[in-house]
Amino acid sequence: MDLNANGRLSLDEFGRLWKRLNLCKDLFRSIDVNQTGFIDAFGLKKAVQETGLTVSDDVLSVMVMRYADSTEKMIFSDFVCCMIRLGTVTGVFKNLTRDGRGLYLTGEQWMQMVMSS
């Protein structure tokens, strides 16, 4: 969200964040049809697919381990963090890949990417 990495959100950056939050809210509500306040791994997979992104089952498992609780249930705030992180790392990959299949990073690029995400 902090596109220029200055530690602050400009009005434009805040607008982008607000738009993403509203998209996450609408997506979460569309999956949590029973209004339980959480989604499971299946719901997360559906959410990711609805955004048009593709992740492997292995990556999905990592996302569930990182953002869900011990029963693999994910509340809204964790869902938002997960989806924003997914969007960010997808964007970084697209910006850094040369062929769409992989990356080459210098040590400096790697540290900046990891420390800022």
Helices and strands as residue ranges (DSSP letters): H 11-31, E 38-39, H 41-50, H 57-67, E 74-75, H 76-96, H 107-116
